[in-house]
Amino acid sequence: MTAITSTAYSRDLGDELRRLREKHTRLTGFAFAEQLGWDPSKVSNIENGKARASEIDLVQYLMTCGRDSNFFEAFRERYRYAFDPYVVLVPDNIRTLAGAEAKAKKITTYDVHTIPGLIQTPQYARALFIDGGRVAPEDIDKGVRLRTERQAVLRRHNPPECLFYVHELALQLRVGDDRLMEEQYLRLLFNTHILRIVPMSAGAAPVRQSARMLFSFEKHTPVAYSENALGQVFAHDGGAIRDSREFFKWLDACALDEGQSRSLLANYVSGLRKDLDEPRAELA
């Protein structure tokens, strides 16, 4: 077992091992290590994603948890990539992303076409799933629930420091009806951390950029994150981190300041309320 820098995915899989131990053995980490003949720090390091377990380690760990060879083969296939500098996961993997959000000290994010998931209203999230047409109707409630549960990190007593960059295009693209959009605007206006809007006047360059996030941790190396319809990318490579920092430095120069962003949002709210208050024209 060689100790190396942990990644968001290694921490996620380590936590999965911990939950298996607690569910299937009822043993503490110390007692589990004693049963395996390991030093307790070895169990701790593996479960915290701080050290790569060898195949023999994984076999011993999982078999002690009562898992069979098929389970081992499936887990090993995922675990082999856990410590890679770039990890690509299926697009509907929420656990690794939620784990990064939960452990982060600071989260910086940029979205172009939609409001960031951490500050979406449930109604806005539901409308996104419906409009996308790629989520089965029976899975929409689950998707909304999972997205809402991720937002709990913002309500805890020590939430991460969050900076949300949102392009004005996301405010203009209508999701659902006017009432839904008004609720979403108000959520941005009164219930976010720091919100910076990138205005349409900033030109085409910010629109061409992909949505991304940068996570900073107290005890772990930073993680750069991006996603599309094909997959999620978690990057721990130093070059990717430097590129993301430079990107957000550039975006800082493009965006309105916090006060200007709130004023622009207030204008969008006023515009919607004016439309809602105007009587509809009767059809002849």
Backbone as JSON, one array per atom type, in Angstrom:
{
  "sequence": "MTAITSTAYSRDLGDELRRLREKHTRLTGFAFAEQLGWDPSKVSNIENGKARASEIDLVQYLMTCGRDSNFFEAFRERYRYAFDPYVVLVPDNIRTLAGAEAKAKKITTYDVHTIPGLIQTPQYARALFIDGGRVAPEDIDKGVRLRTERQAVLRRHNPPECLFYVHELALQLRVGDDRLMEEQYLRLLFNTHILRIVPMSAGAAPVRQSARMLFSFEKHTPVAYSENALGQVFAHDGGAIRDSREFFKWLDACALDEGQSRSLLANYVSGLRKDLDEPRAELA",
  "N": [[0.85, -1.19, 0.0], [0.75, 2.08, -1.06], [1.15, 5.31, 0.06], [-0.4, 8.13, -1.3], [-1.37, 11.3, -2.73], [-4.71, 12.12, -2.03], [-7.83, 11.92, -3.9], [-10.94, 13.38, -5.12], [-12.51, 11.25, -5.97], [-11.22, 9.01, -4.84], [-11.68, 9.51, -2.16], [-14.44, 9.34, -2.12], [-14.86, 6.59, -2.82], [-13.47, 5.42, -0.73], [-15.09, 6.17, 1.39], [-17.31, 4.7, 0.7], [-16.35, 2.12, 1.2], [-16.05, 2.29, 3.98], [-18.75, 2.53, 4.76], [-19.69, 0.04, 3.96], [-18.24, -1.61, 5.73], [-19.35, -0.78, 8.21], [-22.02, -1.47, 7.86], [-22.07, -4.26, 7.3], [-20.4, -5.59, 9.07], [-20.48, -4.44, 11.57], [-18.34, -3.65, 13.04], [-15.93, -1.58, 14.68], [-13.48, 0.67, 13.25], [-11.0, 0.13, 14.42], [-11.39, -2.45, 15.56], [-11.96, -3.86, 13.23], [-9.53, -3.65, 11.85], [-7.95, -5.11, 13.59], [-9.04, -7.65, 13.27], [-8.3, -8.19, 10.68], [-5.61, -8.19, 10.94], [-4.21, -5.88, 10.52], [-2.59, -2.66, 10.83], [-4.32, -0.14, 12.62], [-4.2, 2.42, 11.44], [-3.98, 1.86, 8.77], [-6.5, 0.97, 7.92], [-7.89, 3.35, 8.42], [-6.61, 5.16, 6.63], [-7.21, 4.02, 4.13], [-10.03, 4.11, 4.13], [-10.45, 6.82, 4.22], [-9.56, 7.59, 1.81], [-6.91, 8.25, 1.5], [-4.8, 6.63, 0.89], [-3.77, 4.22, -1.49], [-5.24, 1.1, -1.71], [-3.94, -2.16, -2.09], [-4.61, -4.88, -4.43], [-4.77, -7.24, -2.97], [-5.27, -6.18, -0.45], [-7.84, -5.11, -0.93], [-9.3, -7.43, -1.54], [-9.15, -8.82, 0.93], [-10.39, -6.94, 2.59], [-13.01, -6.63, 1.46], [-13.99, -9.26, 1.43], [-14.05, -9.81, 4.13], [-16.12, -8.2, 4.76], [-18.12, -9.7, 3.79], [-18.63, -9.68, 1.07], [-18.94, -10.92, -2.3], [-17.01, -12.5, -4.99], [-17.82, -11.37, -7.4], [-18.7, -8.85, -6.64], [-16.29, -7.82, -5.74], [-14.79, -7.73, -8.16], [-16.23, -5.82, -9.62], [-15.97, -3.57, -7.97], [-13.2, -3.26, -7.92], [-12.7, -2.55, -10.56], [-13.68, 0.05, -10.65], [-12.09, 1.18, -8.67], [-9.52, 1.2, -9.63], [-9.07, 3.54, -10.99], [-9.17, 5.47, -9.11], [-7.18, 7.15, -8.02], [-6.19, 8.61, -10.09], [-4.94, 11.53, -11.86], [-6.81, 12.74, -13.49], [-10.18, 12.06, -13.5], [-12.89, 10.5, -14.98], [-16.31, 10.3, -14.8], [-19.61, 8.76, -14.98], [-22.37, 10.77, -16.15], [-24.53, 10.92, -14.34], [-23.57, 10.51, -11.81], [-23.87, 11.43, -8.66], [-22.89, 11.29, -6.11], [-20.04, 11.53, -5.79], [-19.62, 14.19, -6.58], [-21.29, 15.52, -4.72], [-19.96, 14.8, -2.4], [-17.54, 16.17, -2.71], [-18.47, 18.79, -2.59], [-19.45, 18.82, 0.02], [-17.15, 18.58, 1.58], [-15.64, 20.75, 0.91], [-13.89, 23.82, 1.47], [-14.02, 26.14, 0.09], [-15.98, 27.07, -2.71], [-16.02, 27.75, -6.06], [-17.83, 28.7, -8.86], [-19.04, 28.53, -12.25], [-21.63, 29.15, -14.5], [-23.28, 29.05, -17.62], [-25.69, 28.66, -19.16], [-27.65, 27.83, -17.39], [-28.96, 28.22, -14.02], [-26.75, 27.69, -11.29], [-26.59, 24.41, -9.8], [-26.51, 24.29, -6.97], [-27.93, 26.48, -6.13], [-30.43, 26.41, -7.19], [-34.01, 26.59, -7.28], [-36.4, 24.12, -6.17], [-38.53, 23.94, -7.99], [-37.49, 25.1, -10.31], [-35.4, 23.3, -10.84], [-36.91, 20.99, -11.34], [-38.31, 21.73, -13.65], [-36.16, 21.98, -15.42], [-35.32, 19.29, -15.65], [-37.6, 18.24, -16.87], [-37.83, 19.76, -19.25], [-35.46, 19.04, -20.48], [-35.88, 16.46, -21.39], [-34.51, 14.07, -21.18], [-34.63, 12.6, -18.94], [-36.26, 9.99, -17.35], [-39.76, 10.03, -16.58], [-40.37, 8.86, -14.08], [-38.04, 9.18, -12.72], [-37.67, 11.83, -12.22], [-38.58, 13.04, -9.8], [-36.73, 11.91, -8.02], [-34.35, 13.01, -9.02], [-34.75, 15.76, -8.53], [-34.95, 15.7, -5.75], [-32.37, 14.78, -4.97], [-30.79, 16.88, -5.94], [-31.74, 18.96, -4.37], [-31.04, 18.03, -1.82], [-28.26, 18.23, -1.94], [-27.92, 20.91, -1.52], [-27.94, 21.3, 1.17], [-25.45, 21.73, 2.29], [-25.07, 24.44, 2.23], [-26.56, 25.4, 4.28], [-25.6, 24.58, 6.69], [-23.82, 24.97, 9.87], [-21.21, 25.71, 9.39], [-20.76, 26.59, 6.55], [-19.38, 26.15, 3.21], [-17.32, 28.68, 1.7], [-18.79, 30.38, -0.84], [-18.73, 31.33, -4.24], [-20.54, 32.37, -6.84], [-20.54, 32.57, -10.22], [-22.61, 33.68, -12.71], [-23.81, 33.63, -15.94], [-25.49, 36.22, -17.74], [-27.09, 35.24, -19.7], [-28.22, 32.93, -18.67], [-30.16, 33.99, -17.05], [-31.88, 35.01, -18.89], [-32.77, 32.9, -20.44], [-35.7, 31.24, -20.5], [-37.12, 29.15, -18.1], [-39.69, 27.07, -17.45], [-42.63, 28.82, -16.23], [-43.47, 32.39, -15.82], [-43.87, 32.88, -13.07], [-42.36, 30.88, -11.87], [-39.79, 31.62, -12.73], [-39.59, 34.09, -11.46], [-39.51, 33.32, -8.74], [-37.07, 31.97, -8.8], [-35.29, 34.04, -9.45], [-35.6, 35.61, -7.14], [-34.57, 33.87, -5.26], [-31.89, 33.92, -5.97], [-31.4, 36.56, -5.42], [-31.74, 36.91, -2.66], [-30.94, 34.64, -1.2], [-28.36, 33.54, -1.57], [-24.77, 33.03, -1.54], [-22.08, 34.71, -2.47], [-22.82, 36.39, -5.38], [-22.07, 36.86, -8.73], [-22.75, 38.37, -11.72], [-22.18, 37.75, -15.1], [-22.34, 39.95, -17.61], [-24.27, 40.34, -20.68], [-23.04, 42.25, -22.18], [-20.36, 41.73, -21.92], [-19.44, 40.39, -24.06], [-18.76, 37.78, -26.55], [-16.9, 35.88, -25.7], [-17.1, 34.9, -22.9], [-19.46, 33.42, -23.15], [-18.77, 31.28, -24.7], [-17.37, 29.66, -23.04], [-17.13, 26.68, -21.07], [-19.25, 25.39, -18.45], [-18.02, 25.25, -15.13], [-16.35, 24.21, -12.05], [-14.47, 24.99, -9.1], [-12.95, 23.53, -6.44], [-11.79, 24.12, -3.19], [-9.95, 22.88, -0.44], [-9.44, 22.29, 3.08], [-7.55, 20.39, 3.92], [-6.91, 18.93, 1.69], [-5.73, 18.6, -1.72], [-6.68, 21.02, -4.25], [-9.6, 20.7, -6.42], [-10.56, 20.66, -9.74], [-13.49, 20.91, -11.66], [-15.7, 19.79, -14.2], [-18.49, 19.31, -16.41], [-20.51, 17.55, -18.83], [-23.0, 16.32, -21.15], [-21.95, 13.82, -21.55], [-20.26, 13.04, -19.48], [-18.66, 13.43, -16.21], [-15.89, 15.33, -15.17], [-13.24, 15.17, -12.99], [-10.54, 16.92, -12.0], [-7.28, 16.78, -10.76], [-4.81, 17.5, -11.35], [-1.95, 19.62, -11.35], [-1.65, 21.5, -13.44], [-4.25, 21.74, -14.44], [-5.53, 22.86, -12.24], [-4.19, 25.32, -12.0], [-4.96, 26.45, -14.45], [-7.73, 26.68, -14.05], [-7.81, 28.52, -11.95], [-6.72, 30.77, -13.22], [-8.69, 31.12, -15.12], [-10.93, 31.88, -13.55], [-9.94, 34.2, -12.5], [-9.78, 35.76, -14.78], [-12.52, 35.79, -15.36], [-13.45, 37.25, -13.23], [-12.76, 39.83, -13.96], [-14.49, 40.21, -16.05], [-17.04, 40.13, -15.01], [-19.91, 41.71, -13.4], [-19.8, 43.64, -10.36], [-20.72, 42.68, -6.96], [-22.8, 44.36, -6.0], [-23.73, 45.57, -8.38], [-24.6, 43.3, -9.67], [-26.76, 42.48, -8.09], [-28.47, 44.63, -8.54], [-29.01, 44.33, -11.27], [-30.33, 41.87, -11.2], [-32.58, 42.61, -9.7], [-33.82, 44.24, -11.57], [-34.62, 42.34, -13.42], [-36.52, 40.96, -11.9], [-38.41, 43.02, -11.5], [-39.19, 43.46, -14.13], [-40.46, 41.02, -14.74], [-42.59, 41.07, -12.92], [-44.0, 43.24, -13.85], [-44.86, 42.25, -16.3], [-46.5, 40.2, -15.35], [-48.49, 41.61, -14.06], [-49.75, 43.01, -16.05], [-52.76, 43.06, -17.93], [-53.93, 40.3, -19.86], [-54.25, 40.26, -23.4], [-57.37, 39.93, -25.0], [-58.45, 37.29, -27.08], [-59.7, 37.63, -30.36]],
  "CA": [[0.0, 0.0, 0.0], [1.58, 3.27, -1.18], [0.41, 6.53, 0.38], [-0.28, 9.21, -2.26], [-2.37, 12.34, -2.54], [-6.08, 11.64, -2.27], [-8.64, 12.61, -4.89], [-12.36, 13.39, -4.78], [-13.05, 9.92, -6.21], [-10.68, 8.07, -3.84], [-12.39, 9.77, -0.9], [-15.8, 8.8, -2.28], [-14.8, 5.13, -2.75], [-13.08, 5.08, 0.64], [-16.29, 6.3, 2.21], [-18.15, 3.55, 0.37], [-15.82, 0.98, 1.96], [-16.4, 2.5, 5.4], [-20.17, 2.21, 4.95], [-19.8, -1.42, 3.87], [-17.76, -2.16, 7.01], [-20.3, -0.49, 9.28], [-23.28, -2.17, 7.61], [-21.99, -5.71, 7.22], [-19.62, -6.21, 10.14], [-20.76, -3.76, 12.85], [-17.07, -3.49, 13.75], [-15.25, -0.29, 14.59], [-12.29, 0.61, 12.42], [-9.93, -0.52, 15.19], [-11.69, -3.87, 15.66], [-11.85, -4.4, 11.88], [-8.09, -3.78, 11.59], [-7.45, -6.2, 14.42], [-9.5, -8.9, 12.67], [-7.52, -8.4, 9.46], [-4.19, -8.19, 11.25], [-3.66, -4.64, 9.99], [-2.48, -1.51, 11.72], [-5.54, 0.67, 12.5], [-4.01, 3.55, 10.53], [-4.16, 1.39, 7.4], [-7.94, 1.04, 7.67], [-8.26, 4.76, 8.38], [-6.11, 5.78, 5.41], [-7.97, 3.5, 2.99], [-11.4, 4.59, 4.19], [-10.44, 8.26, 3.97], [-9.05, 7.82, 0.47], [-5.57, 8.84, 1.57], [-3.81, 5.67, 0.43], [-4.31, 3.22, -2.4], [-5.2, -0.28, -1.25], [-3.55, -3.14, -3.11], [-5.68, -5.84, -4.74], [-4.88, -8.15, -1.82], [-5.97, -5.42, 0.6], [-9.25, -5.02, -1.28], [-9.88, -8.76, -1.38], [-9.31, -9.08, 2.36], [-11.37, -6.0, 3.15], [-14.37, -6.9, 0.99], [-14.41, -10.59, 1.86], [-14.39, -9.69, 5.56], [-17.45, -7.57, 4.78], [-19.1, -10.65, 3.26], [-18.91, -9.46, -0.34], [-18.45, -12.03, -3.11], [-15.99, -12.18, -6.0], [-18.4, -10.47, -8.41], [-18.67, -7.51, -6.05], [-14.89, -7.4, -5.74], [-14.36, -7.39, -9.52], [-16.88, -4.57, -10.0], [-15.38, -2.48, -7.18], [-11.81, -3.1, -8.37], [-12.72, -1.85, -11.84], [-13.82, 1.47, -10.34], [-11.03, 1.63, -7.77], [-8.24, 1.31, -10.35], [-8.92, 4.91, -11.47], [-9.5, 6.38, -8.01], [-6.1, 8.1, -7.7], [-5.7, 9.25, -11.32], [-5.05, 12.99, -11.83], [-8.08, 13.06, -14.15], [-11.14, 10.97, -13.35], [-14.12, 10.75, -15.72], [-17.39, 9.47, -14.28], [-20.86, 8.87, -15.71], [-22.96, 12.07, -15.83], [-25.51, 10.9, -13.26], [-22.92, 10.22, -10.54], [-24.07, 12.58, -7.8], [-22.25, 11.11, -4.81], [-18.69, 12.08, -5.76], [-19.77, 15.64, -6.62], [-21.84, 15.96, -3.43], [-18.9, 14.63, -1.41], [-16.6, 17.28, -2.87], [-19.14, 19.99, -2.08], [-19.59, 18.72, 1.47], [-15.85, 18.7, 2.23], [-14.94, 21.93, 0.43], [-13.82, 25.05, 2.25], [-14.44, 27.2, -0.83], [-16.49, 26.6, -3.99], [-16.2, 28.79, -7.07], [-18.52, 28.03, -9.96], [-19.5, 29.35, -13.37], [-22.62, 28.54, -15.37], [-23.65, 29.92, -18.74], [-27.05, 28.52, -19.64], [-28.59, 27.53, -16.3], [-28.59, 28.61, -12.68], [-25.99, 26.59, -10.67], [-27.43, 23.45, -9.07], [-26.55, 24.54, -5.53], [-28.84, 27.58, -5.8], [-31.69, 26.27, -7.92], [-35.22, 26.24, -6.54], [-36.89, 22.8, -6.6], [-39.39, 24.08, -9.17], [-36.6, 25.34, -11.45], [-34.72, 22.03, -11.13], [-37.88, 20.07, -11.95], [-38.57, 22.18, -15.02], [-34.98, 21.63, -16.21], [-35.38, 17.86, -15.94], [-38.71, 18.0, -17.81], [-37.51, 20.37, -20.54], [-34.36, 18.32, -21.1], [-36.43, 15.3, -22.07], [-33.59, 12.94, -21.11], [-34.85, 11.93, -17.67], [-37.54, 9.28, -17.31], [-40.69, 10.69, -15.65], [-40.32, 8.27, -12.74], [-36.78, 9.56, -12.08], [-37.6, 13.28, -12.04], [-38.67, 13.34, -8.37], [-35.45, 11.54, -7.42], [-33.36, 13.99, -9.44], [-35.01, 17.01, -7.8], [-34.62, 15.46, -4.33], [-30.92, 14.73, -4.82], [-30.24, 18.22, -6.14], [-32.11, 19.75, -3.19], [-30.24, 17.55, -0.69], [-26.91, 18.78, -2.07], [-27.92, 22.29, -1.05], [-27.85, 21.33, 2.63], [-24.13, 22.23, 2.7], [-25.13, 25.9, 2.36], [-27.35, 25.75, 5.46], [-24.98, 24.08, 7.91], [-23.26, 26.04, 10.69], [-19.93, 26.12, 8.81], [-20.87, 26.33, 5.12], [-18.22, 26.57, 2.41], [-17.38, 30.02, 1.1], [-19.23, 30.14, -2.21], [-18.76, 32.42, -5.2], [-21.26, 31.89, -8.01], [-20.57, 33.39, -11.43], [-23.72, 33.25, -13.56], [-23.93, 34.49, -17.13], [-26.81, 36.82, -17.9], [-27.88, 34.38, -20.6], [-28.99, 32.0, -17.83], [-31.32, 34.72, -16.55], [-32.77, 35.29, -20.01], [-33.35, 31.66, -20.95], [-36.86, 30.98, -19.66], [-37.37, 27.78, -17.66], [-41.01, 27.12, -16.81], [-43.4, 30.04, -16.46], [-42.95, 33.61, -15.2], [-43.86, 32.74, -11.61], [-41.21, 30.05, -11.51], [-38.59, 32.41, -12.91], [-39.54, 35.11, -10.41], [-39.05, 32.65, -7.52], [-35.65, 31.68, -8.95], [-34.58, 35.31, -9.33], [-35.61, 36.02, -5.74], [-33.63, 32.98, -4.57], [-30.56, 34.44, -6.25], [-31.28, 37.89, -4.84], [-31.77, 36.96, -1.2], [-30.54, 33.41, -0.51], [-27.11, 32.97, -2.06], [-23.58, 33.58, -0.9], [-21.66, 35.82, -3.32], [-23.28, 36.18, -6.74], [-21.53, 37.8, -9.71], [-23.34, 38.14, -13.03], [-21.39, 38.11, -16.28], [-23.37, 40.55, -18.47], [-24.21, 40.12, -22.13], [-22.12, 43.24, -22.73], [-18.98, 41.24, -21.82], [-19.06, 39.85, -25.36], [-19.01, 36.37, -26.85], [-15.92, 34.97, -25.1], [-17.6, 34.16, -21.73], [-20.53, 32.5, -23.55], [-18.16, 30.1, -25.3], [-16.7, 28.86, -22.01], [-17.96, 25.64, -20.47], [-19.5, 25.5, -17.02], [-16.98, 24.57, -14.35], [-16.26, 24.49, -10.63], [-13.16, 24.81, -8.48], [-13.1, 23.24, -5.02], [-10.61, 24.25, -2.34], [-10.15, 22.15, 0.8], [-8.52, 22.63, 4.16], [-6.49, 19.4, 4.05], [-6.71, 18.2, 0.44], [-5.41, 19.42, -2.88], [-7.9, 21.5, -4.93], [-10.18, 19.88, -7.48], [-11.28, 21.36, -10.8], [-14.6, 20.04, -12.08], [-16.53, 20.21, -15.33], [-19.38, 18.22, -16.83], [-21.38, 17.71, -19.99], [-23.94, 15.22, -21.25], [-21.25, 12.55, -21.66], [-19.58, 12.62, -18.26], [-18.12, 14.39, -15.25], [-14.43, 15.3, -15.11], [-12.62, 15.66, -11.77], [-9.13, 17.09, -12.32], [-6.44, 17.09, -9.61], [-3.51, 17.85, -11.91], [-1.56, 20.99, -11.05], [-1.92, 22.35, -14.59], [-5.69, 22.0, -14.5], [-5.86, 23.77, -11.13], [-3.7, 26.65, -12.38], [-5.81, 26.94, -15.53], [-9.02, 27.09, -13.48], [-7.6, 29.76, -11.19], [-6.56, 31.84, -14.19], [-9.99, 31.33, -15.73], [-11.8, 32.64, -12.65], [-9.34, 35.54, -12.41], [-10.25, 36.43, -15.99], [-13.96, 35.98, -15.23], [-13.64, 38.33, -12.26], [-12.65, 41.09, -14.69], [-15.63, 40.31, -16.97], [-18.32, 40.14, -14.3], [-20.35, 42.84, -12.6], [-19.52, 43.41, -8.95], [-21.85, 42.11, -6.25], [-23.88, 45.34, -5.97], [-24.27, 45.7, -9.73], [-25.31, 42.05, -9.98], [-28.05, 42.53, -7.39], [-29.3, 45.62, -9.23], [-29.47, 43.72, -12.51], [-31.34, 40.87, -10.83], [-33.79, 43.34, -9.3], [-34.46, 44.67, -12.8], [-35.3, 41.17, -14.0], [-37.7, 40.72, -11.08], [-39.37, 44.08, -11.8], [-39.72, 43.21, -15.46], [-41.4, 39.91, -14.68], [-43.79, 41.49, -12.19], [-44.75, 44.11, -14.74], [-45.54, 41.38, -17.26], [-47.55, 39.45, -14.67], [-49.58, 42.52, -13.67], [-50.45, 43.52, -17.23], [-53.84, 42.17, -18.37], [-53.71, 39.61, -21.14], [-55.12, 40.69, -24.48], [-58.39, 38.93, -25.33], [-58.44, 36.85, -28.47], [-60.92, 38.01, -31.06]],
  "C": [[0.88, 1.23, 0.0], [0.73, 4.51, -0.92], [0.67, 7.59, -0.68], [-1.39, 10.21, -2.0], [-3.76, 11.81, -2.87], [-6.76, 12.47, -3.35], [-10.1, 12.6, -4.43], [-12.95, 11.98, -4.93], [-12.51, 8.91, -5.21], [-11.36, 8.27, -2.49], [-13.81, 9.23, -0.95], [-15.79, 7.28, -2.14], [-14.35, 4.67, -1.36], [-14.26, 5.16, 1.59], [-17.26, 5.16, 1.94], [-17.67, 2.3, 1.12], [-16.18, 1.1, 3.44], [-17.86, 2.11, 5.66], [-20.43, 0.71, 4.84], [-19.37, -2.08, 5.18], [-18.8, -1.97, 8.11], [-21.6, -1.28, 9.11], [-23.17, -3.67, 7.78], [-21.18, -6.37, 8.33], [-19.94, -5.66, 11.53], [-19.5, -3.53, 13.67], [-16.58, -2.05, 13.63], [-14.04, -0.45, 13.68], [-11.14, -0.11, 13.11], [-10.14, -2.03, 15.25], [-11.56, -4.57, 14.3], [-10.37, -4.63, 11.53], [-7.51, -4.95, 12.36], [-7.83, -7.55, 13.82], [-8.68, -9.22, 11.41], [-6.03, -8.53, 9.73], [-3.47, -6.98, 10.69], [-3.42, -3.64, 11.11], [-3.75, -0.67, 11.56], [-5.41, 1.84, 11.54], [-4.22, 3.14, 9.07], [-5.63, 1.43, 7.01], [-8.37, 2.49, 7.53], [-7.84, 5.41, 7.07], [-6.87, 5.31, 4.17], [-9.38, 4.08, 2.98], [-11.51, 6.1, 3.97], [-9.86, 8.61, 2.6], [-7.67, 8.41, 0.42], [-4.48, 7.91, 1.04], [-4.48, 4.63, -0.46], [-4.16, 1.82, -1.8], [-4.77, -1.19, -2.39], [-4.73, -4.07, -3.38], [-5.86, -6.81, -3.58], [-5.61, -7.46, -0.67], [-7.47, -5.4, 0.33], [-9.96, -6.36, -1.11], [-10.14, -9.05, 0.09], [-10.39, -8.2, 2.98], [-12.79, -6.42, 2.77], [-14.86, -8.28, 1.4], [-14.76, -10.6, 3.35], [-15.75, -9.04, 5.73], [-18.52, -8.49, 4.17], [-19.44, -10.46, 1.81], [-18.3, -10.59, -1.17], [-17.47, -11.56, -4.18], [-16.53, -11.25, -7.07], [-18.39, -9.03, -7.92], [-17.24, -6.97, -6.1], [-14.45, -6.96, -7.13], [-14.96, -6.05, -9.95], [-16.25, -3.38, -9.26], [-13.95, -2.22, -7.65], [-11.75, -2.32, -9.67], [-12.87, -0.34, -11.64], [-12.61, 2.0, -9.58], [-9.71, 1.87, -8.51], [-7.98, 2.73, -10.83], [-9.0, 5.94, -10.34], [-8.45, 7.45, -7.76], [-5.52, 8.77, -8.94], [-5.85, 10.77, -11.23], [-6.3, 13.51, -12.53], [-8.99, 11.84, -14.03], [-12.42, 11.37, -14.08], [-15.18, 9.76, -15.23], [-18.65, 9.68, -15.11], [-21.58, 10.13, -15.26], [-23.95, 12.08, -14.67], [-24.9, 10.5, -11.92], [-23.0, 11.46, -9.66], [-23.21, 12.49, -6.55], [-20.86, 11.72, -4.74], [-18.73, 13.61, -5.76], [-20.27, 16.17, -5.28], [-20.79, 15.84, -2.32], [-17.88, 15.75, -1.48], [-17.2, 18.57, -2.32], [-19.2, 19.99, -0.56], [-18.27, 18.97, 2.2], [-15.13, 20.01, 1.89], [-14.97, 23.07, 1.44], [-14.28, 26.23, 1.4], [-14.87, 26.56, -2.14], [-16.66, 27.8, -4.9], [-16.78, 28.12, -8.3], [-18.94, 29.01, -11.03], [-20.48, 28.54, -14.2], [-23.06, 29.54, -16.42], [-25.13, 29.86, -19.04], [-28.09, 28.26, -18.55], [-28.07, 28.1, -14.99], [-27.82, 27.45, -12.04], [-26.88, 25.71, -9.79], [-27.56, 23.75, -7.59], [-27.51, 25.66, -5.15], [-30.1, 27.57, -6.66], [-32.85, 26.04, -6.96], [-35.66, 24.85, -6.99], [-37.73, 22.88, -7.87], [-38.55, 24.3, -10.43], [-35.89, 24.04, -11.84], [-35.66, 21.05, -11.82], [-38.14, 20.46, -13.41], [-37.39, 21.87, -15.94], [-35.01, 20.16, -16.62], [-36.45, 17.57, -17.0], [-38.35, 18.53, -19.19], [-36.39, 19.61, -21.26], [-34.8, 17.09, -21.84], [-35.57, 14.06, -22.01], [-33.73, 12.14, -19.82], [-36.22, 11.27, -17.69], [-38.45, 9.94, -16.28], [-40.59, 10.16, -14.22], [-39.03, 8.65, -12.0], [-36.68, 11.06, -11.79], [-37.65, 13.65, -10.56], [-37.35, 13.04, -7.66], [-34.38, 12.57, -7.76], [-33.51, 15.3, -8.69], [-34.61, 16.85, -6.33], [-33.12, 15.46, -4.12], [-30.29, 16.1, -4.98], [-30.55, 19.11, -4.93], [-31.28, 19.33, -1.98], [-28.82, 18.06, -0.75], [-26.82, 20.18, -1.48], [-27.84, 22.41, 0.47], [-26.51, 21.87, 3.11], [-24.15, 23.74, 2.9], [-25.85, 26.34, 3.63], [-26.71, 25.29, 6.77], [-24.28, 25.23, 8.66], [-21.91, 26.53, 10.18], [-19.94, 25.87, 7.3], [-19.6, 26.73, 4.38], [-18.42, 28.0, 1.92], [-17.68, 29.83, -0.39], [-19.24, 31.42, -3.03], [-19.37, 31.87, -6.49], [-21.17, 32.94, -9.12], [-21.67, 32.83, -12.33], [-23.79, 34.19, -14.75], [-25.36, 35.0, -17.25], [-27.71, 36.0, -18.81], [-28.73, 33.4, -19.81], [-30.22, 32.68, -17.24], [-32.35, 34.93, -17.65], [-33.45, 34.04, -20.56], [-34.47, 31.21, -20.01], [-37.01, 29.48, -19.38], [-38.71, 27.79, -16.92], [-41.7, 28.43, -17.11], [-42.8, 31.23, -15.72], [-42.88, 33.51, -13.69], [-42.65, 31.94, -11.15], [-39.92, 30.86, -11.63], [-38.46, 33.5, -11.85], [-39.02, 34.5, -9.1], [-37.54, 32.36, -7.6], [-34.82, 32.96, -8.84], [-34.49, 35.75, -7.87], [-34.66, 35.16, -4.91], [-32.2, 33.49, -4.77], [-30.34, 35.77, -5.52], [-31.09, 37.87, -3.34], [-31.17, 35.73, -0.5], [-29.31, 32.75, -1.11], [-25.95, 33.52, -1.25], [-23.14, 34.79, -1.72], [-22.05, 35.5, -4.76], [-22.72, 37.27, -7.63], [-22.11, 37.43, -11.08], [-22.39, 38.6, -14.12], [-22.38, 38.65, -17.31], [-23.19, 40.21, -19.94], [-23.21, 41.07, -22.77], [-20.66, 42.81, -22.66], [-18.52, 40.58, -23.11], [-19.26, 38.35, -25.47], [-18.1, 35.42, -26.11], [-16.45, 34.23, -23.87], [-18.68, 33.14, -22.08], [-19.94, 31.2, -24.09], [-17.48, 29.2, -24.28], [-17.66, 27.82, -21.43], [-18.17, 25.91, -18.98], [-18.43, 24.72, -16.27], [-17.05, 24.98, -12.89], [-14.82, 24.28, -10.17], [-13.38, 24.66, -6.98], [-11.76, 23.43, -4.31], [-10.93, 23.61, -0.99], [-9.13, 22.58, 1.84], [-7.33, 21.69, 4.18], [-6.2, 18.63, 2.78], [-6.3, 19.16, -0.67], [-6.69, 19.87, -3.56], [-8.35, 20.55, -6.02], [-10.89, 20.8, -8.46], [-12.31, 20.4, -11.38], [-15.32, 20.65, -13.26], [-17.4, 19.03, -15.74], [-20.08, 18.58, -18.12], [-22.29, 16.49, -20.05], [-23.26, 13.85, -21.27], [-20.59, 12.1, -20.36], [-19.16, 13.78, -17.39], [-16.61, 14.22, -15.19], [-13.98, 15.94, -13.79], [-11.12, 15.72, -12.03], [-8.35, 17.53, -11.09], [-5.04, 17.51, -10.06], [-3.2, 19.33, -11.67], [-1.84, 21.95, -12.19], [-3.38, 22.71, -14.7], [-6.12, 22.97, -13.41], [-5.41, 25.18, -11.47], [-4.56, 27.26, -13.47], [-7.15, 27.43, -14.99], [-8.9, 28.38, -12.68], [-7.45, 30.95, -12.12], [-7.89, 32.16, -14.86], [-10.88, 32.19, -14.84], [-11.24, 34.04, -12.4], [-9.78, 36.37, -13.61], [-11.75, 36.75, -15.89], [-14.28, 37.11, -14.25], [-13.61, 39.7, -12.94], [-13.83, 41.31, -15.63], [-16.94, 40.58, -16.25], [-18.63, 41.47, -13.63], [-19.96, 42.58, -11.15], [-20.79, 42.97, -8.25], [-23.05, 43.06, -6.25], [-24.54, 45.5, -7.33], [-25.07, 44.46, -10.12], [-26.68, 42.03, -9.33], [-29.0, 43.53, -8.08], [-29.86, 45.05, -10.53], [-30.55, 42.67, -12.24], [-32.66, 41.53, -10.46], [-34.55, 43.83, -10.53], [-35.22, 43.52, -13.47], [-36.58, 40.85, -13.21], [-38.78, 41.74, -11.4], [-40.01, 43.87, -13.17], [-40.73, 42.09, -15.49], [-42.7, 40.33, -14.0], [-44.65, 42.41, -13.04], [-45.53, 43.29, -15.75], [-46.7, 40.63, -16.62], [-48.75, 40.32, -14.33], [-50.36, 43.04, -14.85], [-51.56, 42.56, -17.65], [-53.54, 41.56, -19.71], [-54.71, 40.13, -22.18], [-56.11, 39.57, -24.81], [-58.29, 38.56, -26.79], [-59.76, 37.2, -29.13], [-61.73, 36.77, -31.37]]
}
